[in-house]
């Protein structure tokens, strides 16, 4: 018998959390593939590891999303105004190949574009992604054939991003690899993956979260800076990280992350800022100057008012609202009975940004999917939210079909679309509410119920508090009584007596 000194460390590590043992919906869903794995199954002896399964499922669902766009390949994107809406297969990608000068070999940010949009209105790293896809697109054939190829090239590159996202989520919580299936099987993820280029920023953000969970603060910062160079929203993750590191006294790691993010962002942006400032700034001026648009509660207000709010009023009020939300999340962090998990606060911050914004494009759901899988890995709540997002996905396209079909009015009228917006808002707020409840009553958090503290927290995982306010200074042993197993936080619970596993 080997001694304790010679026993491999993995022997003493807690076994992975098996979703069909703790999640009723996962257990019921597993019946489609033979039911939960029995206690005598030989786990860890097959090539089919959880991470590989998650990656392959993500690629398979992405491929189904490509099939869903099939009605647009040969006709919807090129002929008729409403066909791409009635089939819900719209994508910006083929339209912008010619519309943003890629077909003519124009250099993004440096060359002025003909038409109303004088420069490319995307952040620099996304512009680089678009340009690389244009280089890989054959320049022969008709413009329709080139646009088809451009979409296929982008789809292949975005598929890699989708696989990276699923793998990063599966590996962020070491004991919960199967939570990656929430991302891989998310219907809204597959439906919206190729509408735009958001998956690049989402993949970089997911990789950053993985690096932070491994205690690599500088790598986290570099990846987050690159993500912010591809899309603006990832920068808000520095907010919850600041407050968490404040509460735990982890200033060194926070400033490493901040420094890495700033340097990485500057490396990408500074050359374009110096030599093509007007083109570089187009993304920011366009975002500021655009009016109220699809998917926001501001649109419902504007469409039902004789005196709709001006763009300036919406900009100022939306900024004030999101700042108030951020301050509220900060106060929650410093007063919660247990320090919240990083993924919980990251989800709440991005959700607050989305809920108060003046536009909600259907692909913005991609920002939240990996964060939701880490913040609240509960199939019931996740699927409720996804159902609301799928309803909104169908709602916006049928509304656009209605507005572009002339007197035929084929599709969803204005009031119907407003209900779709409300459903999206309510679904997101519902998921926010259960995450806040988990923070206030940690025994309801399915991640902590398994005995973990903050598996995505890196240096924050299991750290002592050094700065708290109010009730957090004298926390009760449990925030509220529930009929659920009570555990000592940070210590894995003993295995149950049931035979069901995976």
N, C-alpha and C positions, 0 to 999 in steps of 0.2 A: 504494500500500500504506500503511495507516495506521501511524503510529509507535506505539511502546510507550506513549507518554504519552496518546495519544488512543484507544487500544484499550479497549473497554468491559471492566470488571473481569470480567464473566461469561465472557469468552472464556478467561480464565486459570483459572477455577474448575474443580476436578475434576468429571468427569461423574458422574451418579448411579450408584449401585451397582445392577446389574441382577440380580435374584434367580435367574433361570434360568441365569445364567452361573456362579454360585458355589454353588447349592443343588440337589442332585440331585433332591430331592422336588419342589421348585418347577419344575424343568425337566420332570419327568415329568408333573406336574399341568397344565402349560401345554399339553400335547398335546390336552387337552379343548377348547381354544379355538384350535387351529391351530398350536401349538408356539411355541418361542421366536422373537422378532422377529429377523429377519436383520440383518446389519451394514449393509445399504443402506437400511434403513427410515428414513423421515423422522420423527425423534422431536422432540417439542416444537412441532410445527406444527398440532396438532389441539386442539379444545376438550376432548378427553378426556385431561386431565392425570391423573397418578397420584393426586393428592389427590381430584379429583372422582370418579374411578373408585372409590377406597376408600370415599368417603362414600356413593355410590349402592349399593355392595355391602353396606355396613353396614345401610343402610335396608332393602334387600331381605331380608337375613338376619333382621333384626328383624321384618319382616312375616311371614316364615315361622314365626318364634317365636309370633306372634299366632295364626297358623293352627293351630299345635300346641295352643293353648289352646281351640280351637273346641268340643270336647266338653263344656266347662264353661260355655259362655256361657248356655245356656238350662236346664241341668239340674244339672250336676256341682256347682256352687257352692251350689245351693239345695235339692236334693232328694237324700236318701240320704247316708250318712256316708262311704262308701268310693269312690263313683264318681269323685270328683275325684282320688283316689289311683290307682285302677286305670288311669285315662287319663293320669296324670302331668301334669295341667293345673292343679294347685292354685295359688292366689294369695292372699296376705294382703289384697290391695287391696279386693276387694268385701266381704269379711267385716268389715273394720274401718271401713267407711263408716258402718254403724249401730253397730257395737261400740265405736267411740271417739267417738260423739256427733256426727259430722258431719251425719248425717241429721236430727238434732234442732236443729241450729244452735248447738251448744255451742262455746265458745271454747277451743281447746287450751291446757292449762296453767293457765287461770284458772277454768274451770268443772269441778267435780267430776263424775266419771262414775259412773253406776250400775253395780253388779256388782263383780267381784273386782278389776278394774284401776281404781283411783280417779282416775288421771290418765294422759294420753297418755305412753307409755313410749319416745318417740323424741326425739332431739336437736332443738333449736329450729328450725334451718333446714329440716330434713325436715318438721317440723310445719307450717311455713309453706307448703311445697310441697303437703302434703296438704290444707291449708285452701284454698289457691288452686284446687286441683282441685275441691274441694267447692263453691266459689263458681261454677265453670263448669258444674257438674252441674245439669241441670233438676230442679226440686223437685216437679214434677208426676208423676202416675202412681203405680203401686204401688212398694213398697220394693224389689222385685226389679228393676223397670225402672230405678230410681234407682241401684242398685248396679251394674247393667250399664253405665249411662252413666258412672258414676264410674270404673269400670275403663277404659272407652274414653278418657276424658279423660286419665287418668293415663298410659295407654299412649301417647297422642300426645305428651305432655310428655316421657316417658321416651325416646321415639324421637329427639327432638331431642338429648337427652343422649347417646344412643348414637352419633349422627352426630358430635357434638362430640368424643367420645372417639376415634373412628377418625381424624378429621382431625388432632387434636392429636398422636396417635402418628405419623401419616404425616409431620408437619411437624417433629417434635422432632429427629430425625436428618436433617439437610438432604440428605445424599447417599443416604438410604435411605427414600424415601417409600413404597416398596412393602411395607415392613414393616408398614404399617397394615393390609394384608390379613390378617395374622395375627389381628388384633382383629376385623376385619369378618367373617371366615369362621369364627371360633371357634364350634364347635357349642354348647359349654356357655354361651357368652355369649348366644346366641339363646334357648336353652332357659330360662335363669334371669332374663332381663332384666325381666320383669314379675311376678316373684314378690313383690317388695317395692320399696322406693324407693332402693336402694343406688346406682343409676346416677347420681343427683344428686351424691353425694360423689365417685364415680369420675370423673365429667366435670370437676368442679372440680379434682380432683387431677391429671388429665391436662393440663388447661389450665395448672396451676401448673408442671408439669414442662416444658411448652413455654416458658413465660416464663423459667424458669431457664436453659434452653438458649440463650435469646437474650440472656442477661446482664442480665435485668430482675429483680433480687433483690427489690425491694420489691413488685412485682406478683406474684411467686411467693409471697411471704409472705402477701399479702392473700388470694389465691386458696386457699392452703393453710389459712389461718385459717377461711375460709368452708367449705371442705371438712370441717374438723374440727367446725364447727358443725352439719354435716349427718350426720356419722358420726365415731366416735372414732378409727378407725385411721389417718387421714392424718397425725396429729400425729407418728407414729413416723418420718416422713421427715426430721424435723429432727435425729434422731440421727445417721444417716449423713452428713448435710450438715455437721454440727458437726465430725465426725472428718475428713472430707475437707478442709474449710476449715482445720482445724488443721494437717493435713499440708502444705497448700499455702500457709498463711499468709494466707488470704483472710478475715480477721476482719471487715472492714468490710461485705462483702457478706453474711456470715452474720448479723450483727446487724441489718442492714436487713431480711433475710428474717424473722428472729425477731420484730422489732418489728412488721412488717406483719401477721404471723400473730396475734400477741397482740391488737393493736388491732382487727383484723377480727373475731376471735372475740368480743371484748368488746362490740363494737357490736351484734352479733346477740344475744348472750346476756344482757347486763347489764340491759336493760329487763325481761325476764321474771324474771331473778334477783331484782330489786328489788321487783317488784309481785306475783309469783306463785312464790315460792321453792319451796314444796312441790311445785307442779306441775313447775317447772323441774328439780328434783332427782330426779324420778321415774325418768328414764332411768338415772341413776347408781346409785340405790338398787336398782332392778330388776336391773341388770346385776350388782351385787354379791351380791344375795340369791338370785338364781335358782340352782337346783341344776344338777348335771351334766345335759347335754342332748344332742341329736342330733349325730352326726358326729364326736365327739371320742374320743380314746383313753381318756379318763376314763370314757366310757359303757361301753366294752368291759370295763374294770376293774370298774365297778359291777355290770354284768350277770353277771359271772362270779365274784363274791365274795359270801361269806356275811356279810361285814362291809364294805359299800361305803364309800368315803371320804365324809366329811361335806363340806358346802358350804364351811365355814371352812377345812378342810384343803386342799381343791382350790383355793380362792382364793389361799391363801398359797403353795402349792407351784407353781401355775401362774405366779404373779407371780415367784417365785424362778427358775423355769425360763426365762421370757422375758427376765429381766434377765441371766441367764448367757448366753443366746444373743446378746443385744445386746452384752455385753462381748466375747464371742468375735468378733463381726463387727467391733467396734472394733479389737481386736487384729489381726485380719486386715488391716484397712485400713492400719494403721500399719506393718505388717511385710511386706506384699506387695511383690514385686520391682518392680511398676509400681503407681502409684496406681490403685485400682479405679475403674471408671466409676460415676457417681452412680446410674444406673438399676440396675446390678447390686446395689448395696448397698440401694437402696430395695426391690427385689424380695425380697432376703434378710430384711430387717427385717419386712416385712409377712407373709412366709411364716412366719417364726418366731412372730409374734403369732398367726397362724391355727393353726399346729401345736400350740401349747401351750395354746390357749384351751379353756374347758370346754364350748363349743358351736361347731358348724360348720353353719350353715344353708346350703343348697345355693347360694343366691345370693351367698355370700361369695367364690365363685370370681371374681366380677366385679372384686373388688379387685385380683386378681393378673393378670388377662389383659393389660391395657395395660402393666404393669410387666414381665411376662414377655416381651412382644413387643419391648421395648426392651433388656432385659437379655440375652436369648438368642434373637436372631432367626434361629433355625434350625428349619425346618419339621419335621424328624423329631422332635426333642426336644419341640417344642411340641405336636405331634399325639399323642405318647405320653402326655404329661400330660393333654391334653384327653380322650383316650379313658378315662383313669382317672376324670376328673371326670364324664363322661357316665354311666359305670357307677355312680358314686355317686348321681347324679341319679335314675337309674332305681331304684337300690337303696332309697333312703329312701322313695320313694312306694310301691313294692311292699311294703315293710315296714309302712308305715302302713295300706295296704290289708289286710294280714294281721291287724294288731291291731284294725282296726275292722270286720272282716267276721264277727265272732262265731265260732260253731262251724264255719262254712264254711272259715275259715282260707285265704282266697284271697290269695296273695301270698308274700312272702319271709319266712321265719321269722327268729327273733332271730339265730341263728348265721350265717345267710346275710347279714343286714344288717351284722353285725360284719365279715365279709369285704369288704363294700362300703366300710366305713369304712377298713379296712386298705389297700384299693386306693387310695383317695383320699390317705391319708397317704403311701404309698409313691410315688405319682406326683408329689406335691409335693416330697417329699424327693429324688427323682431329679432334678427340675429344679433344686433348690437345689444338688445335688452338682455338676452340670455347670457351674453359674454359679461356684461356688467353684473348680472346676478351671480355668475361664477366668481367674479372678483370679490364681491361683498360676502358671499357664502362659499368659501373655497371647497367645502366638502361636496358641493354639487359639481365641481370641475372634474370631468372624467379623466383628465391627465393626472391631476393630483390624487384623485381617488385610487389610482393605481400605485401610489406611493412615491411618485416623483415630485420634485419641487418646481423647477423651471428648466426642462430639458433643452429648450431653445435659448436659454439665457446665458450660456457660456460661463463667464466668471461670476455672473449673478446667481447661478444655480447653487442653492444651499448657502449663499452668503448671508452674513448677519446684517441686520439693519443698523445704520448709524444715525439716520435722520428721519424722523416721522412726526406726524401731527396727530392731535386728537386721540380718538379711540385706538389708533394703531399703536400708540405707546403702551397700551395695556389691553392687548387683544384677548378676547375670551378664547377658550380652547376650541370652540366651534362657534361660528357666526350664527347659526340657527339650527334647530333640530330638524333633521330629515330622516326618513327611514332608509338609510343607506349606510354601508360600512364606514366606520370612523377609523381614521388612520393617523399615525404620526407622520407629519409632513417630512418628506425627504427620505423616508425609509420604506422600502417596498413592502406591500402587504403580503402576508403568507398566502400561499396558493389555496384556493377554495377546494372543497371536497367534491364538487361536481366533476363529472367525467368529460363534459364538453370542453373542447379546446378551441382551436383556431377561430 
